[in-house]
Amino acid sequence: MTTPSCELIGEDMEVSYPTWGRIYVRNKRPTDLKQVAPNKVVIFQHGATYGSAAFDLAFNGLSWMDYVAQRGFDTYCLDLPGYGRSERPPQMSEPPENNQPFMRTHDAADCLGAVVDFVCERRSIDSVFLVGWSWGTAITSTYTSNNNRRVSRLALYAPVWDRTQSGPSPIHVDGKLGAYRTVNRDATRKRRQAGLPNSEKDKVMPPEWFDSWWKETAASDDLGNGETIRAPNGVVQDGAEYWNVGKPLYNPADIAVPVLVTVGEWDNDTPPYMAQALYPLLTNAPWKRLSIVSGGTHSVMMERNRMLLFRSVQQFLEETDPSADAIE
């Protein structure tokens, strides 16, 4: 699958959401895109700790959103409230122990829904494609299970599922679980390399790529001075109450749209067994596919084998419904 030659335009916008405030949205599309087809709109949803910067950050001259937009798609990503460039709720202006964890998965799904509605109204369409990463797979799945009419296809990249086989979430919080947590560069780098042999650590994700991503991500938190970022703890609370004890947060059987489940073979955060356990539970998906990306970890989209992920997801987004090719 070659990369078409196509001029792109990026646009930053926001969606006002009464409960949580301003939601940052990034749009990337072909400059000459005049008419947006209903099957050419995709929204990317980030995970538990970091905002959406990685989706439209160019590594070696190309971001994931570039790759999709160059194929004629109208692409979007968003930062949930408390993340990235979106509004920080008032709890984040106080010490974390002063407030309870916030931005639970169902809250995040509601925020995603506000963005889906915004995009559908903007483009005069009824549904979109969703791509979720990590916790974003729980968010997009939760949203889809309650709003199948709004989702044409669902791609789950590094899906979180039952953690009883692998132990608790790798997200670690010392002491009482407050409103938010703080993470730094070194801890993030260590987590990204967890489980890799030393010979692979700087090969899988080039250090300059990590540095570029961290700089962009940390710049969105004005209290971190480029060294730390804050992230809401609602997702950690969900982990303790659901995933860590083998309790599903949503019912996969409620998803009634085509689904792609994909994961890196070296993913230490959401190991491949989670994708393999989730896949057969998607009993009402009209069609589905499971793929494992060789030589990839939890952050494949920022790694040397990212094109394997891009091509796998792109094929899923573009291909015709298999039932249309069935032999009568």
C-alpha positions as CSV (number, residue, x, y, z in Angstrom):
1,M,0.0,0.0,0.0
2,T,1.8,3.1,-1.2
3,T,1.4,6.6,0.2
4,P,-0.5,8.9,-2.2
5,S,0.8,12.4,-2.9
6,C,-1.7,14.7,-1.2
7,E,-1.6,18.1,0.3
8,L,-3.1,18.1,3.8
9,I,-4.5,20.8,6.1
10,G,-4.6,20.6,9.9
11,E,-7.2,22.5,12.0
12,D,-7.6,22.9,15.8
13,M,-11.1,23.3,17.2
14,E,-13.0,22.7,20.4
15,V,-16.3,21.2,21.5
16,S,-18.0,22.7,24.5
17,Y,-19.3,20.1,26.9
18,P,-21.3,21.5,29.8
19,T,-20.3,18.8,32.4
20,W,-16.6,19.0,31.8
21,G,-15.8,22.1,29.8
22,R,-13.8,22.6,26.6
23,I,-12.8,19.5,24.6
24,Y,-9.8,19.9,22.2
25,V,-10.3,18.4,18.8
26,R,-7.7,18.1,16.0
27,N,-8.7,17.7,12.3
28,K,-6.4,16.6,9.5
29,R,-7.8,16.3,6.0
30,P,-6.9,16.7,2.3
31,T,-6.7,20.3,1.3
32,D,-8.9,19.8,-1.7
33,L,-11.5,17.7,0.2
34,K,-14.8,19.3,-0.9
35,Q,-17.4,16.6,-0.2
36,V,-16.9,14.3,2.7
37,A,-18.2,10.8,2.1
38,P,-20.0,9.0,5.1
39,N,-17.4,6.2,5.0
40,K,-14.4,8.5,5.1
41,V,-14.6,10.0,8.6
42,V,-12.5,8.6,11.4
43,I,-12.0,9.7,15.1
44,F,-9.0,8.5,17.1
45,Q,-9.4,8.1,20.9
46,H,-6.3,8.2,23.2
47,G,-5.6,6.1,26.3
48,A,-5.3,6.4,30.1
49,T,-2.3,8.7,30.7
50,Y,-1.4,10.7,27.7
51,G,-3.5,12.8,25.3
52,S,-3.8,12.6,21.6
53,A,-0.5,14.1,20.5
54,A,0.9,10.8,19.1
55,F,-1.9,10.5,16.5
56,D,-0.8,13.6,14.6
57,L,2.9,13.7,15.4
58,A,5.1,13.1,12.4
59,F,7.8,10.5,12.9
60,N,10.2,10.3,9.9
61,G,7.9,12.8,8.2
62,L,4.6,11.0,8.6
63,S,1.9,10.8,11.4
64,W,-0.8,8.3,11.6
65,M,-3.4,10.9,10.8
66,D,-1.3,12.0,7.8
67,Y,-1.3,8.4,6.6
68,V,-5.1,8.1,6.8
69,A,-5.9,11.6,5.5
70,Q,-3.6,11.1,2.4
71,R,-6.1,8.3,1.5
72,G,-8.9,10.8,1.3
73,F,-10.2,10.5,4.9
74,D,-11.4,13.3,7.1
75,T,-9.6,12.5,10.4
76,Y,-10.0,13.7,14.0
77,C,-8.5,13.1,17.4
78,L,-9.5,14.5,20.7
79,D,-8.2,15.1,24.2
80,L,-10.6,14.2,27.0
81,P,-11.1,16.9,29.7
82,G,-8.1,16.7,32.0
83,Y,-5.8,15.5,29.2
84,G,-3.7,17.2,26.6
85,R,-5.0,20.6,25.3
86,S,-8.5,20.2,26.7
87,E,-9.8,22.1,29.8
88,R,-8.5,21.0,33.1
89,P,-11.4,20.5,35.6
90,P,-11.1,22.4,38.8
91,Q,-10.0,19.3,40.8
92,M,-6.6,19.5,39.0
93,S,-5.9,22.9,40.5
94,E,-5.9,21.4,44.0
95,P,-3.7,18.7,45.6
96,P,-4.9,15.3,44.3
97,E,-5.8,14.0,47.7
98,N,-8.5,16.7,48.1
99,N,-10.8,15.1,45.5
100,Q,-12.0,11.7,44.3
101,P,-10.8,10.1,41.0
102,F,-12.6,11.6,38.0
103,M,-13.1,10.9,34.3
104,R,-14.4,7.3,34.6
105,T,-14.8,5.3,31.4
106,H,-18.5,6.1,31.1
107,D,-17.7,9.8,31.5
108,A,-15.1,9.6,28.8
109,A,-17.6,7.8,26.5
110,D,-20.0,10.7,27.0
111,C,-17.3,13.1,26.0
112,L,-16.4,11.1,23.0
113,G,-20.1,11.1,22.1
114,A,-20.2,14.9,22.2
115,V,-17.3,14.9,19.7
116,V,-19.0,12.3,17.5
117,D,-22.2,14.4,17.4
118,F,-20.1,17.5,16.6
119,V,-18.3,15.8,13.7
120,C,-21.5,14.2,12.3
121,E,-23.3,17.6,12.3
122,R,-20.2,19.3,10.8
123,R,-20.1,16.8,7.9
124,S,-23.8,16.1,7.6
125,I,-23.3,12.4,8.2
126,D,-24.9,9.8,10.5
127,S,-22.0,7.7,11.7
128,V,-18.2,7.6,11.9
129,F,-15.3,5.1,12.1
130,L,-13.7,4.9,15.6
131,V,-10.1,3.9,16.4
132,G,-9.3,3.4,20.1
133,W,-5.9,2.9,21.7
134,S,-5.5,1.2,25.1
135,W,-8.0,2.6,27.5
136,G,-9.4,4.3,24.4
137,T,-10.6,0.8,23.4
138,A,-12.8,0.6,26.5
139,I,-14.1,4.1,25.8
140,T,-14.9,3.5,22.2
141,S,-16.4,0.1,22.9
142,T,-18.6,1.5,25.7
143,Y,-19.8,4.3,23.5
144,T,-20.4,1.9,20.6
145,S,-22.3,-0.6,22.7
146,N,-24.8,2.1,23.5
147,N,-24.7,3.9,20.1
148,N,-24.3,1.4,17.3
149,R,-26.1,3.7,14.9
150,R,-23.4,6.3,15.3
151,V,-20.5,4.0,14.5
152,S,-19.8,2.4,11.1
153,R,-16.7,0.4,12.1
154,L,-14.6,0.0,15.3
155,A,-10.9,-0.6,15.5
156,L,-9.5,-1.6,18.9
157,Y,-5.7,-1.2,19.1
158,A,-4.1,-2.7,22.2
159,P,-7.4,-3.5,23.9
160,V,-7.7,-3.6,27.7
161,W,-9.6,-6.6,29.1
162,D,-9.5,-9.0,32.0
163,R,-6.2,-8.5,33.9
164,T,-6.5,-11.5,36.3
165,Q,-3.9,-13.5,34.2
166,S,-1.3,-10.7,34.1
167,G,-1.8,-8.9,37.4
168,P,-3.0,-5.3,38.0
169,S,-2.6,-2.4,35.6
170,P,0.9,-1.1,35.1
171,I,-0.3,2.3,36.0
172,H,1.0,2.7,39.6
173,V,-0.3,5.2,42.2
174,D,1.4,5.5,45.6
175,G,-0.9,6.0,48.6
176,K,-4.5,7.1,48.5
177,L,-6.0,7.3,45.0
178,G,-6.8,11.0,44.5
179,A,-8.2,13.0,41.7
180,Y,-5.2,12.7,39.4
181,R,-1.6,11.4,39.3
182,T,1.7,12.8,38.0
183,V,4.1,11.0,35.7
184,N,7.5,12.0,34.5
185,R,9.7,11.4,31.5
186,D,12.0,8.7,32.9
187,A,9.1,6.6,34.3
188,T,7.3,6.9,31.0
189,R,10.3,5.7,29.0
190,K,10.9,2.8,31.4
191,R,7.3,1.7,31.0
192,R,7.4,1.9,27.2
193,Q,10.5,-0.4,27.3
194,A,9.2,-2.8,29.9
195,G,9.6,-6.5,28.9
196,L,12.0,-5.8,26.1
197,P,15.5,-7.2,26.0
198,N,18.2,-4.5,26.3
199,S,19.2,-5.1,22.7
200,E,15.8,-4.1,21.5
201,K,15.0,-1.1,23.7
202,D,16.3,1.6,21.5
203,K,15.6,-0.2,18.3
204,V,11.8,-0.7,18.8
205,M,11.3,3.0,19.5
206,P,14.1,5.3,18.4
207,P,15.1,7.6,21.3
208,E,14.6,10.7,19.1
209,W,11.0,9.6,18.4
210,F,10.3,9.2,22.1
211,D,11.9,12.6,22.9
212,S,9.8,14.3,20.2
213,W,6.6,12.7,21.5
214,W,7.4,13.5,25.2
215,K,8.2,17.1,24.4
216,E,4.9,17.5,22.5
217,T,2.9,15.7,25.2
218,A,4.5,17.5,28.2
219,A,4.1,20.9,26.6
220,S,0.3,20.6,27.0
221,D,0.5,20.6,30.8
222,D,1.6,24.1,31.9
223,L,2.3,23.1,35.5
224,G,4.8,20.4,34.5
225,N,7.6,22.6,33.1
226,G,8.1,20.0,30.4
227,E,9.2,17.4,33.0
228,T,5.9,16.0,34.2
229,I,2.3,15.6,33.2
230,R,-0.9,15.1,35.2
231,A,-3.6,12.6,34.3
232,P,-7.0,11.9,35.8
233,N,-7.4,8.8,38.0
234,G,-10.9,7.7,36.9
235,V,-9.3,5.1,34.7
236,V,-7.3,3.8,37.7
237,Q,-10.4,3.5,39.7
238,D,-12.1,1.6,36.9
239,G,-9.1,-0.8,36.8
240,A,-9.4,-1.6,40.4
241,E,-13.2,-2.2,40.3
242,Y,-13.4,-3.9,36.9
243,W,-10.4,-5.1,34.9
244,N,-8.2,-6.2,37.9
245,V,-10.9,-8.4,39.3
246,G,-12.0,-9.9,36.0
247,K,-15.2,-7.9,35.7
248,P,-16.1,-6.5,32.3
249,L,-16.9,-2.8,32.1
250,Y,-19.0,-3.2,29.0
251,N,-20.6,-6.2,27.2
252,P,-18.8,-7.0,23.8
253,A,-22.0,-8.7,22.6
254,D,-23.7,-5.3,22.6
255,I,-21.4,-4.1,19.8
256,A,-23.1,-4.7,16.4
257,V,-20.7,-3.1,14.0
258,P,-17.6,-4.6,12.2
259,V,-14.6,-4.7,14.6
260,L,-10.9,-5.0,14.2
261,V,-8.9,-6.1,17.2
262,T,-5.1,-5.6,16.9
263,V,-2.2,-5.6,19.3
264,G,1.6,-5.7,19.3
265,E,3.2,-9.0,20.0
266,W,5.5,-7.5,22.7
267,D,2.8,-5.4,24.4
268,N,3.5,-5.5,28.1
269,D,0.5,-3.3,29.1
270,T,-2.2,-5.1,27.3
271,P,-0.7,-8.5,26.4
272,P,-2.0,-10.3,23.3
273,Y,-4.0,-12.7,25.4
274,M,-6.4,-9.8,26.2
275,A,-7.2,-9.3,22.5
276,Q,-7.5,-13.0,22.0
277,A,-9.9,-13.3,25.0
278,L,-12.0,-10.3,23.8
279,Y,-12.3,-11.4,20.2
280,P,-14.7,-14.4,20.5
281,L,-17.0,-12.3,22.8
282,L,-17.8,-9.9,19.9
283,T,-20.6,-12.2,19.0
284,N,-22.9,-9.7,17.3
285,A,-20.3,-8.0,15.1
286,P,-21.3,-8.6,11.5
287,W,-17.7,-9.4,10.7
288,K,-14.4,-9.0,12.6
289,R,-10.7,-9.6,12.4
290,L,-7.9,-10.2,14.9
291,S,-4.3,-9.2,14.1
292,I,-1.0,-9.2,16.0
293,V,1.7,-6.8,14.9
294,S,5.2,-8.4,15.0
295,G,7.9,-6.6,16.9
296,G,5.5,-4.1,18.4
297,T,4.8,-3.0,22.0
298,H,1.9,-1.0,23.5
299,S,3.0,2.0,21.5
300,V,3.3,0.5,18.0
301,M,2.2,3.7,16.3
302,M,5.5,5.4,17.5
303,E,7.7,2.4,16.7
304,R,9.8,1.1,13.8
305,N,7.0,-1.4,12.8
306,R,4.2,1.2,12.9
307,M,3.5,0.8,9.2
308,L,2.2,-2.8,9.9
309,L,-0.3,-1.2,12.3
310,F,-1.2,1.6,9.9
311,R,-1.8,-0.8,7.0
312,S,-3.8,-3.3,9.0
313,V,-6.1,-0.6,10.3
314,Q,-6.4,1.1,6.9
315,Q,-7.4,-2.1,5.2
316,F,-10.1,-2.5,7.7
317,L,-11.3,1.0,7.2
318,E,-11.3,0.8,3.4
319,E,-12.4,-2.7,2.5
320,T,-15.9,-3.5,1.3
321,D,-18.3,-5.5,3.5
322,P,-17.2,-9.2,3.0
323,S,-20.9,-10.2,2.7
324,A,-21.1,-8.2,-0.5
325,D,-18.6,-10.6,-2.1
326,A,-20.3,-13.7,-0.8
327,I,-21.1,-16.4,-3.4
328,E,-24.8,-16.9,-3.8
